[in-house]
Amino acid sequence: MNVLEEQIDTIKRDPNNFLFVFDSDGEILGTVTLNICIQALHGTRPYGVVENIIVHENHQSKNIGQQLLQYVEEYCRSINCHRIMLLSNSTRERAHRFFEREGYDGSVSKGFKKYL
């Protein structure tokens, strides 16, 4: 990973991009990135794209990821998002089961990426 402090500052200033952090006593235990995207197909309703759901390996299975995704969903509902999307590496089957438990349906779309 290559986390740049100035990039975090850029995210902080952007009204449509968020880095949500789960901390306990000042220790960061998890993060999630949310990008809000405008579109033309659903009136004025935007949609959210979730990326980089990370929970510290010593704190997995403690509902941290669940709480982060719940916060994302609450925020997206508060701004009337049409949907929330996320991509996950096709080999991360444990993560896929987690996303499905949280209400994400991996059978409705097929994701594609092109790295530049």
C-alpha positions as CSV (number, residue, x, y, z in Angstrom):
1,M,0.0,0.0,0.0
2,N,1.0,3.5,-0.6
3,V,-1.0,5.8,1.6
4,L,-0.2,9.5,1.1
5,E,-1.2,12.0,3.8
6,E,-1.8,14.6,1.1
7,Q,-4.3,12.3,-0.6
8,I,-6.2,11.8,2.7
9,D,-6.3,15.6,2.9
10,T,-7.7,15.7,-0.7
11,I,-10.4,13.2,0.3
12,K,-11.3,15.3,3.3
13,R,-11.9,18.4,1.1
14,D,-14.0,16.6,-1.5
15,P,-17.7,16.6,-0.7
16,N,-18.3,13.4,-2.6
17,N,-15.5,11.2,-1.4
18,F,-15.1,9.9,2.1
19,L,-12.6,7.8,4.1
20,F,-14.5,6.5,7.2
21,V,-12.4,5.3,10.0
22,F,-13.3,3.0,12.9
23,D,-11.0,3.7,15.9
24,S,-10.8,2.5,19.4
25,D,-9.0,4.6,22.0
26,G,-7.2,6.4,19.1
27,E,-6.1,3.2,17.4
28,I,-7.4,2.8,13.8
29,L,-8.9,-0.7,13.5
30,G,-10.7,-0.3,10.2
31,T,-11.4,1.9,7.2
32,V,-13.7,2.1,4.2
33,T,-13.7,4.5,1.3
34,L,-17.1,5.8,-0.1
35,N,-17.4,7.7,-3.4
36,I,-20.7,9.3,-4.2
37,C,-21.4,9.4,-7.9
38,I,-24.1,11.5,-9.7
39,Q,-26.0,10.0,-12.6
40,A,-28.7,10.8,-15.1
41,L,-30.8,7.6,-15.0
42,H,-32.5,8.0,-11.6
43,G,-33.4,11.6,-11.4
44,T,-31.3,13.4,-8.9
45,R,-30.5,10.2,-6.9
46,P,-26.7,9.5,-6.7
47,Y,-25.2,6.1,-6.0
48,G,-22.3,5.0,-3.7
49,V,-19.2,3.0,-4.6
50,V,-17.5,1.3,-1.7
51,E,-13.8,0.5,-1.9
52,N,-11.0,-0.5,0.4
53,I,-12.8,-2.1,3.3
54,I,-9.9,-2.9,5.6
55,V,-10.1,-4.3,9.1
56,H,-6.9,-4.8,11.1
57,E,-6.1,-8.5,11.0
58,N,-6.1,-8.7,14.8
59,H,-9.6,-7.3,15.0
60,Q,-11.4,-9.2,12.3
61,S,-14.7,-11.0,13.2
62,K,-15.5,-8.3,15.8
63,N,-18.2,-6.5,13.7
64,I,-16.0,-3.7,12.7
65,G,-16.5,-4.2,9.0
66,Q,-20.2,-4.6,9.7
67,Q,-20.3,-1.3,11.5
68,L,-18.4,0.5,8.8
69,L,-20.8,-0.8,6.1
70,Q,-23.8,0.1,8.3
71,Y,-22.5,3.7,8.6
72,V,-22.0,3.8,4.8
73,E,-25.6,2.6,4.3
74,E,-27.0,5.1,6.7
75,Y,-25.1,8.0,5.0
76,C,-26.2,6.8,1.6
77,R,-29.8,6.6,2.7
78,S,-29.5,10.1,4.2
79,I,-28.6,11.6,0.8
80,N,-31.2,9.5,-1.1
81,C,-28.7,7.2,-2.9
82,H,-30.3,4.8,-5.4
83,R,-27.8,2.0,-4.6
84,I,-24.5,1.1,-3.2
85,M,-22.0,-0.9,-5.2
86,L,-18.7,-2.6,-4.3
87,L,-16.2,-4.7,-6.0
88,S,-14.2,-7.5,-4.4
89,N,-11.3,-9.6,-5.6
90,S,-12.9,-12.8,-7.1
91,T,-10.8,-15.0,-4.8
92,R,-11.9,-13.5,-1.5
93,E,-14.6,-15.9,-0.7
94,R,-14.7,-15.2,3.0
95,A,-15.2,-11.5,2.2
96,H,-18.0,-12.4,-0.3
97,R,-19.9,-14.3,2.4
98,F,-19.6,-11.2,4.7
99,F,-20.9,-8.9,2.0
100,E,-23.8,-11.2,1.3
101,R,-24.6,-11.3,5.0
102,E,-24.7,-7.5,4.9
103,G,-27.3,-7.5,2.1
104,Y,-25.0,-7.2,-1.0
105,D,-26.0,-9.5,-3.9
106,G,-23.0,-10.8,-5.9
107,S,-25.3,-12.4,-8.5
108,V,-26.9,-9.2,-9.9
109,S,-23.9,-7.8,-11.7
110,K,-20.5,-8.8,-13.0
111,G,-17.7,-6.4,-12.3
112,F,-14.9,-5.5,-14.7
113,K,-11.7,-3.6,-14.1
114,K,-9.1,-2.2,-16.4
115,Y,-5.9,-1.1,-14.6
116,L,-4.1,1.9,-16.1
